[in-house]
Amino acid sequence: MNRDDAERMQRFRLRAGRMEAFSDGVFAIATTLLVLEISVSAAADADLFGAIVDEWPSYLAYLVSFSTIGAIWIGHAYLSEVLREVSPGFLRLNLLLLLFVAFLPFPTRLLADNLGMENAERVAVTLYGAVLLATSGCLWMLWRFALKDDLVRTDRDEADLRFVGRKLTPGLAFYVGLIVVGLFFPIVAVFGYFLVAISLLLPRRRTRARDT
């Protein structure tokens, strides 16, 4: 690619509709794969109820991952609503976000299989936290990129943009802290990840700027 083509690509703008449709498909597939990972292996003459209860790590991992993907999807929906257009760079960064979203069922399964298994539990929880951190970090970077590249709609007032900014600014410091906690108390970190997801899912009131 020559210099003129590279500069033209930097200036190129596209409609956001195709990005939204593709992203929604990836989010939907990722959440579906989460539940497909849950299974109960019990013979016909075995204690089926006991086997179902014994799968509690799978239910916990599913709940945390579904809540996290749901929170990221809601944030992504808010971001899409205020976009006027998208640039090639924004599309590539969005693909990076979707890469981590689509990958999440794998560490979720590792978490479900290794909770309560000492060293393996620490590795699984650490990997899980790292993927959650990367996913939330990508969403935050998308928002910063949209502002920097002037992709945000001009008909939105400052109060709207501040509201969306709060929705798209995850608690990255909490994720880093929980990764450290997970090295010593893995199950505590897992419940911490769930609380972070719930806090992101809870609706936040839109506050209007006060008249001066």
N, CA, C and O of each residue as an XYZ file, in Angstrom:
848
protein
N       0.849     -1.196      0.000
C       0.000      0.000      0.000
C       0.883      1.244      0.000
O       1.744      1.403      0.865
N       0.659      2.147     -1.000
C       1.472      3.344     -1.058
C       0.985      4.387     -0.057
O      -0.033      4.201      0.611
N       1.719      5.468      0.031
C       1.421      6.481      1.048
C       0.074      7.137      0.816
O      -0.656      7.401      1.771
N      -0.273      7.410     -0.464
C      -1.566      8.042     -0.758
C      -2.727      7.158     -0.333
O      -3.705      7.634      0.242
N      -2.608      5.859     -0.623
C      -3.677      4.934     -0.221
C      -3.793      4.855      1.294
O      -4.899      4.788      1.831
N      -2.652      4.861      1.989
C      -2.684      4.802      3.447
C      -3.358      6.035      4.031
O      -4.152      5.928      4.965
N      -3.041      7.215      3.479
C      -3.665      8.443      3.964
C      -5.153      8.458      3.648
O      -5.959      8.923      4.454
N      -5.518      7.948      2.471
C      -6.932      7.904      2.098
C      -7.707      6.975      3.032
O      -8.840      7.274      3.408
N      -7.101      5.857      3.403
C      -7.768      4.927      4.316
C      -7.985      5.564      5.687
O      -9.013      5.342      6.326
N      -7.007      6.360      6.134
C      -7.156      7.031      7.417
C      -8.331      7.999      7.414
O      -8.985      8.194      8.438
N      -8.598      8.608      6.250
C      -9.690      9.576      6.159
C     -11.025      8.918      5.826
O     -12.073      9.556      5.929
N     -10.994      7.653      5.430
C     -12.210      6.980      4.962
C     -13.195      6.790      6.111
O     -12.797      6.490      7.237
N     -14.472      6.964      5.821
C     -15.513      6.792      6.822
C     -16.599      5.876      6.276
O     -16.908      5.901      5.085
N     -17.182      5.057      7.176
C     -18.216      4.106      6.780
C     -19.403      4.233      7.715
O     -19.291      4.769      8.817
N     -20.532      3.739      7.262
C     -21.709      3.695      8.128
C     -21.516      2.618      9.202
O     -20.842      1.612      8.982
N     -22.120      2.854     10.356
C     -21.899      1.955     11.496
C     -22.812      0.738     11.490
O     -22.632     -0.162     12.311
N     -23.791      0.685     10.586
C     -24.793     -0.379     10.629
C     -24.220     -1.780     10.500
O     -24.602     -2.676     11.253
N     -23.308     -1.982      9.558
C     -22.756     -3.323      9.366
C     -21.915     -3.745     10.567
O     -21.929     -4.915     10.949
N     -21.186     -2.807     11.165
C     -20.406     -3.116     12.357
C     -21.327     -3.549     13.497
O     -21.031     -4.515     14.200
N     -22.440     -2.839     13.683
C     -23.379     -3.177     14.748
C     -23.958     -4.566     14.542
O     -24.042     -5.348     15.489
N     -24.363     -4.888     13.298
C     -24.972     -6.185     13.020
C     -23.979     -7.325     13.267
O     -24.325     -8.336     13.878
N     -22.755     -7.154     12.792
C     -21.740     -8.189     12.991
C     -21.415     -8.344     14.470
O     -21.292     -9.465     14.964
N     -21.277     -7.235     15.175
C     -20.954     -7.281     16.599
C     -22.051     -7.978     17.391
O     -21.763     -8.808     18.253
N     -23.308     -7.646     17.104
C     -24.420     -8.286     17.807
C     -24.416     -9.790     17.575
O     -24.741    -10.561     18.478
N     -24.046    -10.211     16.362
C     -23.977    -11.647     16.086
C     -22.915    -12.334     16.918
O     -23.138    -13.434     17.423
N     -21.756    -11.698     17.067
C     -20.682    -12.286     17.872
C     -21.094    -12.354     19.342
O     -20.860    -13.367     20.002
N     -21.700    -11.296     19.855
C     -22.179    -11.314     21.242
C     -23.182    -12.442     21.452
O     -23.123    -13.145     22.460
N     -24.102    -12.619     20.506
C     -25.129    -13.659     20.642
C     -24.512    -15.052     20.621
O     -24.890    -15.913     21.416
N     -23.571    -15.274     19.723
C     -22.926    -16.591     19.643
C     -22.131    -16.877     20.911
O     -22.165    -17.996     21.423
N     -21.420    -15.881     21.419
C     -20.613    -16.078     22.620
C     -21.479    -16.464     23.816
O     -21.126    -17.371     24.570
N     -22.609    -15.781     23.993
C     -23.483    -16.113     25.128
C     -24.110    -17.501     24.951
O     -24.328    -18.210     25.934
N     -24.397    -17.887     23.714
C     -24.954    -19.220     23.463
C     -23.925    -20.305     23.782
O     -24.266    -21.331     24.371
N     -22.675    -20.082     23.396
C     -21.627    -21.063     23.667
C     -21.418    -21.262     25.161
O     -21.038    -22.351     25.591
N     -21.660    -20.229     25.957
C     -21.493    -20.362     27.404
C     -22.389    -21.455     27.972
O     -21.936    -22.295     28.749
N     -23.639    -21.443     27.589
C     -24.581    -22.425     28.152
C     -24.343    -23.811     27.572
O     -24.651    -24.804     28.231
N     -23.808    -23.908     26.365
C     -23.520    -25.212     25.777
C     -22.404    -25.942     26.507
O     -22.270    -27.160     26.397
N     -21.596    -25.181     27.261
C     -20.499    -25.787     28.016
C     -20.979    -26.456     29.297
O     -20.214    -27.187     29.926
N     -22.229    -26.226     29.702
C     -22.750    -26.814     30.936
C     -23.329    -28.186     30.629
O     -24.186    -28.325     29.756
N     -22.862    -29.191     31.344
C     -23.376    -30.549     31.157
C     -23.310    -31.297     32.478
O     -22.486    -30.995     33.341
N     -24.187    -32.270     32.617
C     -24.236    -33.104     33.823
C     -24.046    -34.547     33.396
O     -24.819    -35.065     32.590
N     -23.035    -35.190     33.923
C     -22.768    -36.597     33.596
C     -23.178    -37.466     34.775
O     -22.482    -37.524     35.789
N     -24.302    -38.134     34.634
C     -24.788    -39.031     35.685
C     -25.511    -40.203     35.043
O     -26.324    -40.018     34.137
N     -25.220    -41.385     35.504
C     -25.880    -42.575     34.976
C     -27.343    -42.585     35.402
O     -27.742    -41.866     36.318
N     -28.120    -43.394     34.737
C     -29.563    -43.431     34.997
C     -29.857    -43.818     36.440
O     -30.831    -43.340     37.020
N     -29.021    -44.684     37.030
C     -29.279    -45.126     38.395
C     -28.509    -44.300     39.434
O     -28.511    -44.641     40.617
N     -27.862    -43.239     39.009
C     -27.078    -42.411     39.926
C     -27.956    -41.317     40.519
O     -29.118    -41.155     40.146
N     -27.375    -40.576     41.447
C     -28.083    -39.476     42.097
C     -28.038    -38.256     41.173
O     -27.076    -37.487     41.189
N     -29.090    -38.092     40.371
C     -29.104    -37.006     39.394
C     -29.105    -35.650     40.090
O     -28.407    -34.731     39.661
N     -29.874    -35.522     41.144
C     -29.921    -34.249     41.867
C     -28.537    -33.882     42.391
O     -28.104    -32.735     42.273
N     -27.848    -34.859     42.970
C     -26.503    -34.609     43.473
C     -25.545    -34.221     42.363
O     -24.681    -33.364     42.553
N     -25.695    -34.854     41.195
C     -24.836    -34.526     40.058
C     -25.085    -33.104     39.573
O     -24.152    -32.399     39.190
N     -26.358    -32.684     39.593
C     -26.692    -31.315     39.186
C     -26.091    -30.313     40.159
O     -25.526    -29.301     39.744
N     -26.211    -30.594     41.451
C     -25.666    -29.686     42.460
C     -24.147    -29.603     42.353
O     -23.564    -28.536     42.544
N     -23.509    -30.732     42.049
C     -22.048    -30.761     41.963
C     -21.507    -29.899     40.822
O     -20.316    -29.588     40.783
N     -22.369    -29.524     39.913
C     -21.936    -28.690     38.792
C     -21.983    -27.198     39.126
O     -21.967    -26.371     38.215
N     -22.041    -26.838     40.410
C     -22.161    -25.423     40.779
C     -21.045    -24.550     40.211
O     -21.306    -23.387     39.902
N     -19.795    -25.056     40.053
C     -18.791    -24.179     39.438
C     -19.171    -23.759     38.005
O     -18.874    -22.643     37.578
N     -19.825    -24.662     37.279
C     -20.257    -24.323     35.916
C     -21.315    -23.245     35.934
O     -21.299    -22.342     35.097
N     -22.247    -23.328     36.891
C     -23.296    -22.310     36.975
C     -22.711    -20.960     37.360
O     -23.111    -19.924     36.828
N     -21.758    -20.978     38.292
C     -21.124    -19.728     38.722
C     -20.353    -19.097     37.573
O     -20.477    -17.897     37.329
N     -19.557    -19.895     36.862
C     -18.776    -19.373     35.743
C     -19.695    -18.835     34.647
O     -19.423    -17.791     34.055
N     -20.783    -19.557     34.385
C     -21.746    -19.098     33.378
C     -22.368    -17.772     33.778
O     -22.492    -16.866     32.954
N     -22.756    -17.656     35.033
C     -23.404    -16.439     35.516
C     -22.481    -15.232     35.409
O     -22.895    -14.159     34.971
N     -21.217    -15.418     35.815
C     -20.259    -14.307     35.751
C     -19.993    -13.914     34.303
O     -19.991    -12.729     33.971
N     -19.769    -14.896     33.444
C     -19.448    -14.592     32.049
C     -20.639    -13.997     31.312
O     -20.472    -13.057     30.535
N     -21.836    -14.524     31.539
C     -23.014    -13.974     30.877
C     -23.249    -12.537     31.310
O     -23.569    -11.680     30.486
N     -23.090    -12.272     32.610
C     -23.276    -10.912     33.119
C     -22.242     -9.967     32.517
O     -22.564     -8.832     32.164
N     -21.006    -10.432     32.403
C     -19.952     -9.587     31.848
C     -20.203     -9.302     30.371
O     -20.103     -8.154     29.936
N     -20.529    -10.334     29.599
C     -20.822    -10.113     28.180
C     -22.034     -9.206     28.028
O     -22.058     -8.341     27.152
N     -23.045     -9.399     28.882
C     -24.216     -8.530     28.828
C     -23.863     -7.078     29.095
O     -24.366     -6.177     28.424
N     -22.991     -6.849     30.082
C     -22.584     -5.476     30.405
C     -21.795     -4.865     29.244
O     -21.992     -3.697     28.909
N     -20.903     -5.647     28.630
C     -20.133     -5.152     27.495
C     -21.050     -4.859     26.319
O     -20.875     -3.854     25.630
N     -22.025     -5.727     26.084
C     -22.969     -5.516     24.975
C     -23.785     -4.242     25.179
O     -24.000     -3.480     24.236
N     -24.237     -4.014     26.404
C     -24.996     -2.786     26.682
C     -24.119     -1.562     26.435
O     -24.562     -0.590     25.824
N     -22.877     -1.611     26.909
C     -21.971     -0.502     26.657
C     -21.734     -0.290     25.176
O     -21.695      0.846     24.704
N     -21.576     -1.379     24.444
C     -21.373     -1.298     22.993
C     -22.599     -0.703     22.305
O     -22.471      0.046     21.338
N     -23.795     -1.042     22.810
C     -25.023     -0.482     22.235
C     -25.107      1.027     22.457
O     -25.507      1.770     21.561
N     -24.728      1.474     23.650
C     -24.692      2.917     23.915
C     -23.695      3.618     22.993
O     -23.966      4.699     22.470
N     -22.543      2.986     22.805
C     -21.531      3.566     21.932
C     -22.049      3.674     20.497
O     -21.878      4.706     19.848
N     -22.681      2.610     20.006
C     -23.194      2.619     18.642
C     -24.244      3.702     18.442
O     -24.356      4.278     17.360
N     -25.011      3.975     19.488
C     -26.090      4.962     19.381
C     -25.558      6.369     19.155
O     -26.241      7.179     18.529
N     -24.372      6.687     19.639
C     -23.850      8.049     19.504
C     -22.834      8.172     18.371
O     -22.275      9.248     18.156
N     -22.590      7.070     17.638
C     -21.649      7.142     16.532
C     -22.309      7.751     15.303
O     -23.431      7.396     14.944
N     -21.606      8.658     14.675
C     -22.058      9.222     13.400
C     -21.584      8.349     12.244
O     -22.296      8.171     11.256
N     -20.401      7.818     12.375
C     -19.765      6.995     11.356
C     -18.621      6.252     12.017
O     -18.318      6.483     13.187
N     -17.987      5.359     11.271
C     -16.837      4.631     11.797
C     -15.690      4.735     10.802
O     -15.902      4.912      9.602
N     -14.481      4.622     11.318
C     -13.282      4.684     10.492
C     -12.661      3.291     10.408
O     -12.999      2.418     11.208
N     -11.751      3.069      9.445
C     -11.081      1.758      9.371
C     -10.373      1.381     10.670
O     -10.401      0.221     11.079
N      -9.744      2.352     11.314
C      -9.078      2.058     12.580
C     -10.058      1.638     13.662
O      -9.772      0.729     14.441
N     -11.212      2.291     13.716
C     -12.233      1.949     14.700
C     -12.745      0.527     14.461
O     -12.948     -0.229     15.411
N     -12.952      0.166     13.194
C     -13.419     -1.183     12.876
C     -12.425     -2.238     13.343
O     -12.822     -3.285     13.854
N     -11.150     -1.967     13.171
C     -10.136     -2.934     13.595
C     -10.082     -3.057     15.117
O      -9.898     -4.153     15.646
N     -10.238     -1.957     15.806
C     -10.273     -2.013     17.259
C     -11.525     -2.739     17.739
O     -11.486     -3.453     18.740
N     -12.631     -2.558     17.030
C     -13.854     -3.274     17.371
C     -13.673     -4.779     17.184
O     -14.199     -5.569     17.968
N     -12.931     -5.179     16.148
C     -12.642     -6.596     15.944
C     -11.822     -7.157     17.101
O     -12.011     -8.308     17.494
N     -10.913     -6.350     17.649
C     -10.136     -6.798     18.797
C     -11.046     -7.050     19.998
O     -10.875     -8.037     20.714
N     -12.008     -6.160     20.215
C     -12.986     -6.382     21.284
C     -13.735     -7.685     21.064
O     -13.892     -8.477     21.993
N     -14.198     -7.913     19.838
C     -14.965     -9.122     19.536
C     -14.107    -10.377     19.657
O     -14.617    -11.447     19.987
N     -12.811    -10.251     19.394
C     -11.907    -11.391     19.566
C     -11.949    -11.887     21.010
O     -12.040    -13.089     21.258
N     -11.883    -10.955     21.956
C     -11.897    -11.348     23.363
C     -13.285    -11.832     23.793
O     -13.397    -12.756     24.599
N     -14.333    -11.215     23.262
C     -15.689    -11.667     23.586
C     -15.895    -13.104     23.106
O     -16.417    -13.937     23.846
N     -15.487    -13.393     21.874
C     -15.658    -14.733     21.319
C     -14.783    -15.763     22.035
O     -15.120    -16.947     22.077
N     -13.651    -15.307     22.602
C     -12.730    -16.204     23.294
C     -13.202    -16.551     24.699
O     -12.769    -17.556     25.262
N     -14.080    -15.740     25.273
C     -14.453    -15.878     26.686
C     -15.012    -17.244     27.062
O     -14.754    -17.685     28.182
N     -15.769    -17.958     26.199
C     -16.239    -19.289     26.612
C     -15.119    -20.255     26.984
O     -15.328    -21.152     27.802
N     -13.924    -20.087     26.394
C     -12.821    -20.992     26.726
C     -12.347    -20.824     28.165
O     -12.330    -21.813     28.899
N     -11.953    -19.612     28.617
C     -11.556    -19.482     30.026
C     -12.721    -19.730     30.982
O     -12.507    -20.105     32.135
N     -13.958    -19.521     30.507
C     -15.111    -19.837     31.358
C     -15.160    -21.326     31.650
O     -15.409    -21.737     32.783
N     -14.921    -22.138     30.618
C     -14.906    -23.586     30.809
C     -13.753    -24.014     31.711
O     -13.926    -24.872     32.577
N     -12.571    -23.414     31.510
C     -11.433    -23.719     32.380
C     -11.745    -23.384     33.830
O     -11.384    -24.127     34.743
N     -12.416    -22.260     34.032
C     -12.778    -21.852     35.388
C     -13.723    -22.865     36.013
O     -13.541    -23.271     37.161
N     -14.739    -23.273     35.249
C     -15.719    -24.223     35.772
C     -15.080    -25.572     36.093
O     -15.469    -26.223     37.062
N     -14.106    -25.997     35.292
C     -13.495    -27.311     35.479
C     -12.462    -27.339     36.599
O     -12.148    -28.409     37.120
N     -11.927    -26.175     36.976
C     -10.776    -26.183     37.889
C     -11.011    -25.487     39.218
O     -10.096    -25.429     40.039
N     -12.199    -24.958     39.459
C     -12.472    -24.371     40.768
C     -12.347    -25.452     41.845
O     -12.922    -26.534     41.726
N     -11.592    -25.140     42.890
C     -11.395    -26.098     43.971
C     -10.223    -27.037     43.762
O     -10.060    -27.994     44.519
N      -9.393    -26.781     42.740
C      -8.280    -27.685     42.437
C      -6.924    -27.011     42.658
O      -5.985    -27.234     41.894
N      -6.830    -26.198     43.692
C      -5.592    -25.560     44.157
C      -4.854    -24.823     43.040
O      -5.352    -23.811     42.547
N      -3.676    -25.307     42.629
C      -2.853    -24.572     41.675
C      -3.568    -24.344     40.344
O      -3.475    -23.261     39.768
N      -4.267    -25.339     39.864
C      -5.002    -25.204     38.600
C      -6.072    -24.126     38.719
O      -6.353    -23.404     37.763
N      -6.663    -24.027     39.902
C      -7.680    -23.004     40.149
C      -7.083    -21.609     39.988
O      -7.715    -20.738     39.390
N      -5.892    -21.383     40.505
C      -5.239    -20.069     40.406
C      -4.953    -19.709     38.944
O      -5.176    -18.575     38.519
N      -4.465    -20.675     38.195
C      -4.169    -20.423     36.779
C      -5.441    -20.079     36.021
O      -5.462    -19.131     35.236
N      -6.504    -20.849     36.253
C      -7.758    -20.624     35.546
C      -8.357    -19.265     35.885
O      -8.823    -18.549     34.998
N      -8.345    -18.908     37.173
C      -8.915    -17.627     37.598
C      -8.089    -16.458     37.074
O      -8.643    -15.423     36.703
N      -6.764    -16.616     37.042
C      -5.905    -15.551     36.527
C      -6.141    -15.328     35.036
O      -6.269    -14.187     34.592
N      -6.200    -16.406     34.265
C      -6.481    -16.280     32.830
C      -7.852    -15.665     32.605
O      -8.021    -14.809     31.736
N      -8.821    -16.098     33.383
C     -10.180    -15.571     33.259
C     -10.195    -14.067     33.518
O     -10.793    -13.309     32.755
N      -9.543    -13.641     34.584
C      -9.500    -12.218     34.900
C      -8.790    -11.415     33.830
O      -9.198    -10.296     33.519
N      -7.722    -11.981     33.256
C      -6.990    -11.270     32.208
C      -7.865    -11.048     30.975
O      -7.793     -9.993     30.344
N      -8.685    -12.032     30.633
C      -9.580    -11.879     29.475
C     -10.666    -10.841     29.773
O     -11.014    -10.045     28.902
N     -11.195    -10.845     30.981
C     -12.196     -9.835     31.344
C     -11.590     -8.437     31.301
O     -12.224     -7.493     30.828
N     -10.364     -8.309     31.796
C      -9.679     -7.024     31.767
C      -9.465     -6.553     30.327
O      -9.698     -5.386     30.012
N      -9.024     -7.452     29.464
C      -8.791     -7.090     28.066
C     -10.088     -6.696     27.366
O     -10.104     -5.758     26.570
N     -11.172     -7.406     27.659
C     -12.451     -7.101     27.027
C     -12.961     -5.723     27.437
O     -13.354     -4.922     26.589
N     -12.951     -5.456     28.728
C     -13.411     -4.158     29.204
C     -12.484     -3.035     28.745
O     -12.939     -1.935     28.433
N     -11.190     -3.318     28.706
C     -10.243     -2.315     28.246
C     -10.461     -1.953     26.789
O     -10.325     -0.789     26.410
N     -10.798     -2.941     25.967
C     -11.072     -2.666     24.552
C     -12.300     -1.775     24.390
O     -12.316     -0.896     23.528
N     -13.320     -1.991     25.201
C     -14.510     -1.144     25.114
C     -14.162      0.298     25.467
O     -14.620      1.229     24.805
N     -13.359      0.481     26.499
C     -12.932      1.832     26.872
C     -12.108      2.481     25.763
O     -12.272      3.666     25.474
N     -11.210      1.688     25.135
C     -10.396      2.227     24.053
C     -11.251      2.616     22.847
O     -10.937      3.585     22.156
N     -12.321      1.877     22.590
C     -13.230      2.237     21.499
C     -13.834      3.622     21.729
O     -13.927      4.431     20.806
N     -14.238      3.882     22.962
C     -14.825      5.184     23.276
C     -13.801      6.296     23.097
O     -14.103      7.329     22.500
N     -12.595      6.093     23.611
C     -11.555      7.105     23.453
C     -11.192      7.309     21.984
O     -10.937      8.434     21.553
N     -11.170      6.232     21.227
C     -10.857      6.331     19.802
C     -11.949      7.099     19.065
O     -11.656      7.917     18.193
N     -13.215      6.835     19.418
C     -14.322      7.537     18.760
C     -14.238      9.035     19.005
O     -14.503      9.826     18.100
N     -13.873      9.432     20.215
C     -13.731     10.858     20.517
C     -12.534     11.452     19.772
O     -12.623     12.545     19.214
N     -11.432     10.736     19.768
C     -10.213     11.242     19.130
C     -10.377     11.364     17.625
O      -9.872     12.309     17.020
N     -11.082     10.409     17.013
C     -11.227     10.381     15.555
C     -12.465     11.136     15.071
O     -12.808     11.084     13.890
N     -13.135     11.837     15.993
C     -14.299     12.661     15.645
C     -15.388     11.836     14.967
O     -15.897     12.206     13.909
N     -15.739     10.714     15.592
C     -16.763      9.820     15.046
C     -18.113      9.977     15.736
O     -19.086      9.331     15.346
N     -18.180     10.829     16.758
C     -19.390     10.968     17.563
C     -20.345     11.963     16.913
O     -19.918     12.965     16.340
N     -21.631     11.680     17.008
C     -22.647     12.554     16.425
C     -22.612     13.941     17.066
O     -22.433     14.079     18.276
N     -22.786     14.943     16.244
C     -22.726     16.325     16.734
C     -24.053     16.806     17.300
O     -24.109     17.872     17.914
N     -25.133     16.032     17.103
C     -26.429     16.477     17.611
C     -26.694     16.002     19.037
O     -27.799     16.180     19.550
N     -25.701     15.403     19.682
C     -25.826     14.976     21.073
C     -25.245     16.045     21.989
O     -24.165     16.577     21.733
N     -25.977     16.355     23.067
C     -25.468     17.384     23.970
C     -24.419     16.800     24.906
O     -24.212     15.587     24.957
N     -23.767     17.680     25.638
C     -22.661     17.267     26.497
C     -23.114     16.304     27.586
O     -22.369     15.400     27.963
N     -24.332     16.492     28.093
C     -24.835     15.602     29.148
C     -24.981     14.179     28.615
O     -24.663     13.216     29.313
N     -25.467     14.045     27.366
C     -25.583     12.714     26.761
C     -24.217     12.046     26.643
O     -24.066     10.867     26.966
N     -23.225     12.802     26.179
C     -21.896     12.233     25.980
C     -21.244     11.860     27.303
O     -20.551     10.847     27.390
N     -21.462     12.670     28.335
C     -20.920     12.321     29.649
C     -21.566     11.045     30.174
O     -20.902     10.199     30.773
N     -22.867     10.920     29.943
C     -23.587      9.725     30.381
C     -23.027      8.480     29.687
O     -22.752      7.474     30.340
N     -22.859      8.551     28.363
C     -22.310      7.420     27.618
C     -20.878      7.142     28.062
O     -20.480      5.984     28.194
N     -20.110      8.191     28.291
C     -18.742      8.015     28.757
C     -18.668      7.254     30.065
O     -17.777      6.425     30.252
N     -19.593      7.526     30.972
C     -19.617      6.792     32.247
C     -19.967      5.327     32.021
O     -19.417      4.450     32.688
N     -20.868      5.054     31.095
C     -21.235      3.671     30.803
C     -20.085      2.897     30.173
O     -19.985      1.680     30.327
N     -19.214      3.618     29.459
C     -18.143      2.957     28.721
C     -16.807      3.003     29.451
O     -15.791      2.576     28.904
N     -16.795      3.510     30.665
C     -15.563      3.567     31.444
C     -15.638      2.505     32.536
O     -16.154      2.768     33.623
N     -15.131      1.318     32.256
C     -15.234      0.217     33.224
C     -14.259      0.398     34.380
O     -13.362      1.239     34.329
N     -14.446     -0.393     35.404
C     -13.545     -0.340     36.546
C     -12.293     -1.156     36.280
O     -12.105     -2.224     36.861
N     -11.430     -0.649     35.393
C     -10.229     -1.407     35.040
C      -9.355     -1.658     36.259
O      -8.745     -2.721     36.379
N      -9.292     -0.684     37.166
C      -8.490     -0.864     38.370
C      -9.035     -2.014     39.225
O      -8.268     -2.744     39.853
N     -10.366     -2.168     39.243
C     -10.955     -3.275     40.004
C     -10.538     -4.617     39.408
O     -10.232     -5.559     40.139
N     -10.527     -4.699     38.073
C     -10.113     -5.951     37.434
C      -8.652     -6.271     37.765
O      -8.319     -7.415     38.074
N      -7.792     -5.265     37.700
C      -6.381     -5.492     38.039
C      -6.255     -5.963     39.488
O      -5.522     -6.908     39.779
N      -6.973     -5.297     40.390
C      -6.933     -5.692     41.795
C      -7.439     -7.102     42.016
O      -6.877     -7.852     42.814
N      -8.507     -7.468     41.304
C      -9.071     -8.805     41.474
C      -8.160     -9.887     40.893
O      -8.142    -11.013     41.392
N      -7.410     -9.557     39.849
C      -6.443    -10.522     39.322
C      -5.394    -10.832     40.385
O      -4.994    -11.983     40.555
N      -4.950     -9.797     41.099
C      -3.980    -10.000     42.181
C      -4.614    -10.812     43.307
O      -4.000    -11.742     43.830
N      -5.844    -10.456     43.678
C      -6.545    -11.211     44.734
C      -6.680    -12.677     44.336
O      -6.546    -13.569     45.173
N      -6.947    -12.920     43.050
C      -7.133    -14.290     42.577
C      -5.908    -15.171     42.723
O      -6.035    -16.395     42.741
N      -4.738    -14.589     42.827
C      -3.526    -15.373     43.030
C      -3.492    -16.004     44.424
O      -2.829    -17.019     44.640
N      -4.212    -15.394     45.362
C      -4.219    -15.888     46.738
C      -5.578    -16.462     47.148
O      -5.642    -17.462     47.864
N      -6.654    -15.833     46.698
C      -8.007    -16.272     47.051
C      -8.855    -16.341     45.770
O      -9.652    -15.439     45.511
N      -8.691    -17.394     44.976
C      -9.346    -17.468     43.668
C     -10.867    -17.317     43.711
O     -11.432    -16.588     42.896
N     -11.528    -17.984     44.633
C     -12.987    -17.933     44.657
C     -13.477    -16.539     45.014
O     -14.530    -16.111     44.540
N     -12.721    -15.823     45.850
C     -13.084    -14.438     46.180
C     -13.016    -13.572     44.933
O     -13.879    -12.722     44.713
N     -11.995    -13.784     44.119
C     -11.857    -13.013     42.880
C     -13.022    -13.286     41.932
O     -13.513    -12.368     41.275
N     -13.464    -14.535     41.855
C     -14.577    -14.877     40.958
C     -15.838    -14.126     41.363
O     -16.526    -13.557     40.516
N     -16.140    -14.124     42.657
C     -17.312    -13.373     43.114
C     -17.103    -11.869     42.906
O     -18.059    -11.134     42.660
N     -15.864    -11.423     43.005
C     -15.575    -10.020     42.720
C     -15.866     -9.663     41.271
O     -16.418     -8.600     40.991
N     -15.494    -10.552     40.342
C     -15.791    -10.324     38.932
C     -17.297    -10.245     38.698
O     -17.774     -9.465     37.872
N     -18.033    -11.065     39.438
C     -19.490    -11.033     39.304
C     -20.049     -9.699     39.794
O     -20.945     -9.136     39.166
N     -19.529     -9.192     40.904
C     -20.000     -7.915     41.429
C     -19.674     -6.767     40.475
O     -20.474     -5.845     40.318
N     -18.497     -6.822     39.836
C     -18.149     -5.789     38.854
C     -19.138     -5.825     37.691
O     -19.605     -4.780     37.237
N     -19.456     -7.027     37.210
C     -20.406     -7.154     36.099
C     -21.776     -6.618     36.481
O     -22.413     -5.916     35.695
N     -22.231     -6.944     37.683
C     -23.547     -6.472     38.123
C     -23.547     -4.954     38.228
O     -24.527     -4.307     37.859
N     -22.453     -4.379     38.729
C     -22.394     -2.921     38.836
C     -22.457     -2.263     37.464
O     -23.015     -1.175     37.325
N     -21.889     -2.915     36.445
C     -21.954     -2.377     35.088
C     -23.329     -2.563     34.468
O     -23.737     -1.791     33.599
N     -24.044     -3.592     34.918
C     -25.378     -3.854     34.373
C     -26.441     -2.936     34.970
O     -27.444     -2.636     34.322
N     -26.220     -2.493     36.201
C     -27.230     -1.661     36.851
C     -27.416     -0.356     36.088
O     -26.437      0.252     35.656
N     -28.656      0.079     35.917
C     -28.891      1.329     35.184
C     -28.349      2.521     35.943
O     -28.417      2.586     37.171
N     -27.808      3.463     35.185
C     -27.293      4.700     35.776
C     -28.154      5.858     35.307
O     -28.512      5.959     34.134
N     -28.473      6.718     36.240
C     -29.319      7.850     35.906
C     -28.548      8.853     35.055
O     -27.378      9.141     35.308
N     -29.221      9.368     34.056
C     -28.625     10.399     33.216
C     -28.821     11.734     33.911
O     -29.948     12.119     34.224
N     -27.731     12.435     34.151
C     -27.813     13.728     34.820
C     -27.560     14.833     33.833
O     -26.584     14.780     33.083
N     -28.409     15.833     33.811
C     -28.260     16.960     32.912
C     -27.397     18.044     33.560
O     -27.404     18.231     34.776
N     -26.674     18.730     32.729
C     -25.861     19.812     33.243
C     -26.759     20.901     33.815
O     -27.817     21.199     33.261
N     -26.334     21.485     34.916
C     -27.120     22.536     35.532
C     -27.006     23.831     34.733
O     -25.959     24.161     34.175
N     -28.106     24.533     34.703
C     -28.092     25.809     34.003
C     -27.283     26.815     34.798
O     -27.361     26.861     36.026
N     -26.517     27.607     34.100
C     -25.720     28.608     34.780
C     -26.345     29.972     34.580
O     -25.823     30.970     35.078
